[in-house]
């Protein structure tokens, strides 16, 4: 009997011991799981803060690139800081070290970037012509995580080899209506890959600056004056003179180019890339009906792409200004201009140009096809400030692939 009681006591002790061991194991598992969960929460929180700092710093890069696209590609001073035409870059203030800091959040809402919870420090460095390195540094809201991002931005200097003439065409020029072409900056008015028949029109004429003219006191208004009776210009081509020294036609360097090569030669980038730039900046239009300043509350600025390959026409409108010229790419088999049109900038037509209205162009026009001047009255006055503005066109700044760094 005593042996039976002792056995039962031993069995109870063994059960108790096993239970205690199991409880200890469960407790250790619970503690380990709790520690793991806490560690995961810490890792997750750290990752969240790091991503937050990363997003804010990357937002600084986006903001800067967006500024360049919307406001234009500004000049760069000797220290590498971006400056606008007034001599100061409104989003970057130069400090003693030559960097540009103190990011301005006042314009954040204008550029679709939420900068209300952060204030990234921005530094810019000029690498080469048209290339700027932008470095943005920011931290998480609680200040425990920091990120620095560097990205090279290109001004995408559209207008590659430059437009130094009022009119450039890969095809021919057949004039039968009224057309006046002027160039007070150089002695070339028309550069064509095919025949220029200016003598077929009784009212087509071209002018260059009279040799010996004193231009020391000239302003832009003097250079772009469309009147022919100012006393500082000389008629060199017309129905009496024929093609003068200011006309270069049947040039194989132009006619020998394919349409795509011609485009890249003068615009510097392939058509698909340039069109995407316009799309990204909200300045792609199917036609002219909603793209002139009269119909658009926010007047056109910088790069604009109009059309999708079909023939289109425009019936009047004002495009750009001397202070804010536009680069309009017209993707059309033919563009017919009717009505009263005032254009400032560089007009590039992928196709033929049939001018039938009263068209005044200050800047330059480049045509892949032929120029057909019918019943229109057209004036083209060359201006390098309008045809190729300093700092490039608004809407053309873009990140350079492969230059993004996070550290």
Order of alpha helices (4+ residues) and beta strands (2+ residues): alpha-beta-beta-beta-beta-beta-beta-beta-beta-beta-beta-beta-beta-beta-alpha-beta-beta-alpha-alpha-alpha-beta-beta-beta-beta-beta-beta-beta-alpha-beta-beta
